[in-house]
């Protein structure tokens, strides 16, 4: 699904979206559930993008459905793999994911990638803004590229309805709501959540963000 001239939501990762970004660099945001690496590479090829053209893979956070193909895609593309420092121990297996996320990890068994860079250290992509938005996980991160914001798991937009994640899926519920409300400070046309559909800025979205700010 094409969001605009520079952003494509990959069709092969519908359960938990990965996004292809075509600006000065070619970047992939998140990698979907485990087992999709081959399909992702095939879809990229259908879009005219060879694996070795991907310069960076940016992970929003440590959840299995976001890092699921990171290792395979990193090996296939040779791309830099970026992640938030707070989430790296969960990605590499040094720490166990809390609560229900641990059991999801045990069932899905994602391969553990090698993180090559951390956000906040020598960030080279000037047209991509990195925004710390903790709560869903300790290091949850969102990105802004021109007028599009990639919101990770701050919320879902499903069947025309805005939904927040239940507290049992959030590392810190209060921080998660604060991070969601902080989107009001940004200037954008589109928000692209990892679950559901992209949503254009407008009164209903602003009402949802204002409601989050009251919690």
C-alpha positions as CSV (number, residue, x, y, z in Angstrom):
1,X,0.0,0.0,0.0
2,X,1.5,3.3,-1.1
3,X,1.1,6.1,1.5
4,X,2.8,8.8,-0.6
5,X,5.7,9.1,-3.0
6,X,8.2,8.0,-0.4
7,X,6.4,5.5,1.9
8,X,5.1,2.0,1.1
9,X,3.3,-0.2,3.6
10,X,4.4,-3.7,2.7
11,X,1.6,-6.1,1.8
12,X,3.4,-9.2,3.2
13,X,3.4,-7.9,6.8
14,X,-0.3,-7.1,7.2
15,X,-0.4,-8.5,10.8
16,X,2.3,-6.2,12.0
17,X,3.4,-3.7,9.3
18,X,6.8,-3.1,8.0
19,X,7.3,0.1,5.9
20,X,9.7,0.8,3.0
21,X,10.9,4.4,3.0
22,X,12.4,5.9,-0.2
23,X,14.1,9.2,0.5
24,X,17.8,9.9,0.1
25,X,18.3,6.5,1.7
26,X,16.3,3.3,1.3
27,X,15.2,2.3,4.8
28,X,13.0,-0.5,6.2
29,X,11.0,0.2,9.4
30,X,10.4,-3.0,11.4
31,X,10.3,-6.5,10.0
32,X,7.1,-8.2,10.9
33,X,6.4,-11.6,12.4
34,X,9.0,-14.4,12.1
35,X,8.9,-16.4,8.9
36,X,8.3,-13.7,6.4
37,X,11.8,-12.7,5.3
38,X,11.6,-14.4,2.0
39,X,8.2,-12.9,1.2
40,X,9.5,-9.4,2.2
41,X,12.5,-9.7,-0.1
42,X,10.3,-10.9,-3.0
43,X,7.9,-7.9,-2.4
44,X,10.8,-5.5,-2.4
45,X,12.0,-7.0,-5.7
46,X,8.5,-6.5,-7.1
47,X,8.8,-2.8,-6.2
48,X,12.1,-2.6,-8.0
49,X,14.3,-2.6,-4.9
50,X,17.1,-5.1,-4.6
51,X,18.1,-6.4,-1.2
52,X,21.5,-4.7,-1.2
53,X,19.8,-1.3,-1.8
54,X,18.4,-1.3,1.7
55,X,20.8,0.8,3.8
56,X,19.2,0.5,7.2
57,X,16.6,-1.4,9.2
58,X,15.0,0.6,12.0
59,X,13.3,-1.2,14.8
60,X,10.6,0.6,16.7
61,X,10.9,-1.7,19.7
62,X,11.7,-5.3,20.9
63,X,8.3,-7.1,20.4
64,X,8.5,-10.3,18.4
65,X,6.2,-9.1,15.6
66,X,8.5,-6.2,14.9
67,X,12.0,-7.9,15.1
68,X,10.8,-11.3,13.7
69,X,12.8,-11.2,10.5
70,X,15.5,-8.7,11.5
71,X,18.4,-11.3,11.5
72,X,17.5,-12.8,8.1
73,X,16.9,-9.4,6.4
74,X,20.1,-8.0,8.0
75,X,22.1,-10.9,6.5
76,X,20.3,-10.6,3.1
77,X,20.7,-6.9,2.7
78,X,23.9,-6.1,4.6
79,X,22.0,-3.2,6.1
80,X,22.8,-1.4,9.4
81,X,20.4,-2.6,12.1
82,X,19.3,0.2,14.5
83,X,17.4,-0.3,17.8
84,X,16.6,1.6,21.0
85,X,19.3,0.9,23.7
86,X,16.7,0.1,26.3
87,X,15.2,-2.7,24.2
88,X,18.4,-4.3,23.0
89,X,18.7,-6.8,25.9
90,X,15.3,-8.2,25.0
91,X,16.2,-8.4,21.3
92,X,19.4,-10.2,21.9
93,X,18.1,-12.5,24.7
94,X,20.0,-11.0,27.6
95,X,16.7,-10.3,29.3
96,X,13.4,-12.1,29.1
97,X,10.4,-10.2,27.8
98,X,7.9,-9.6,30.6
99,X,4.5,-11.2,31.1
100,X,2.6,-12.5,28.1
101,X,5.3,-11.3,25.8
102,X,7.7,-14.0,27.1
103,X,5.2,-16.7,26.1
104,X,4.8,-15.2,22.7
105,X,8.5,-15.2,22.3
106,X,8.7,-18.9,23.3
107,X,6.1,-19.8,20.7
108,X,7.4,-17.6,17.9
109,X,11.1,-18.2,18.6
110,X,12.5,-15.3,16.5
111,X,16.2,-15.5,15.5
112,X,18.4,-13.0,17.4
113,X,20.0,-10.4,15.2
114,X,23.1,-8.4,15.9
115,X,22.3,-4.7,16.6
116,X,24.9,-2.5,14.9
117,X,23.7,0.9,16.0
118,X,21.7,2.6,18.8
119,X,19.5,5.6,18.4
120,X,21.1,8.8,19.7
121,X,24.6,7.9,18.6
122,X,26.0,9.3,15.4
123,X,22.6,9.3,13.7
124,X,23.4,9.8,9.9
125,X,19.9,10.1,8.4
126,X,19.0,13.8,8.6
127,X,15.7,13.5,6.9
128,X,14.4,11.0,9.5
129,X,13.6,12.2,13.0
130,X,13.9,9.8,15.8
131,X,11.5,10.4,18.7
132,X,11.7,8.5,22.0
133,X,8.2,7.4,22.9
134,X,8.5,4.9,25.8
135,X,5.7,3.1,27.5
136,X,4.8,0.2,25.3
137,X,8.4,-1.0,25.8
138,X,11.2,0.9,27.7
139,X,12.7,2.1,24.5
140,X,9.7,2.3,22.2
141,X,10.6,4.7,19.3
142,X,8.7,6.5,16.6
143,X,10.0,8.1,13.4
144,X,9.0,11.1,11.4
145,X,9.8,11.4,7.7
146,X,8.5,14.6,6.2
147,X,4.8,14.6,6.9
148,X,4.5,10.9,7.9
149,X,4.9,9.6,11.4
150,X,5.5,5.9,12.1
151,X,3.9,5.3,15.5
152,X,4.8,1.7,16.2
153,X,2.5,0.3,18.9
154,X,1.3,3.6,20.4
155,X,-2.2,2.8,19.1
156,X,-4.1,0.7,16.5
157,X,-6.5,2.0,13.9
158,X,-8.8,-0.9,12.9
159,X,-12.0,-0.7,11.0
160,X,-12.2,3.0,11.4
161,X,-11.7,2.9,15.2
162,X,-8.8,4.1,17.3
163,X,-7.7,1.6,20.0
164,X,-4.9,1.7,22.6
165,X,-3.1,-1.4,23.7
166,X,-4.2,-3.0,27.0
167,X,-2.1,-2.4,30.1
168,X,-0.9,-6.0,30.1
169,X,0.8,-5.4,26.8
170,X,2.5,-2.2,27.9
171,X,5.7,-1.9,30.0
172,X,4.4,1.3,31.6
173,X,0.8,2.3,30.9
174,X,1.1,5.9,32.1
175,X,4.2,6.5,30.0
176,X,2.5,4.8,27.0
177,X,-0.4,7.3,27.2
178,X,2.0,10.2,27.6
179,X,3.9,9.1,24.5
180,X,0.6,8.8,22.6
181,X,-0.5,12.3,23.7
182,X,2.9,13.7,22.7
183,X,2.0,13.2,19.0
184,X,-0.2,16.3,19.3
185,X,3.0,18.4,19.3
186,X,4.0,17.2,15.8
187,X,3.1,18.6,12.4
188,X,2.1,15.7,10.0
189,X,-0.4,14.5,7.4
190,X,-0.3,10.8,8.1
191,X,0.2,8.6,11.1
192,X,1.2,5.0,10.3
193,X,0.6,2.6,13.1
194,X,2.1,-0.9,13.0
195,X,-1.4,-2.5,13.4
196,X,-4.4,-1.4,11.4
197,X,-4.6,1.3,8.7
198,X,-2.7,4.5,8.2
199,X,-4.8,7.5,9.4
200,X,-4.8,11.0,8.0
201,X,-4.7,14.0,10.4
202,X,-8.0,15.5,11.2
203,X,-10.6,16.2,13.9
204,X,-11.2,12.6,14.9
205,X,-7.5,11.8,15.3
206,X,-6.9,15.0,17.3
207,X,-9.9,14.2,19.5
208,X,-8.4,10.7,20.2
209,X,-5.0,12.2,21.0
210,X,-6.6,14.9,23.3
211,X,-8.4,12.1,25.1
212,X,-5.1,10.2,25.7
213,X,-3.6,13.4,27.2
214,X,-6.3,13.3,29.9
215,X,-5.2,10.0,31.3
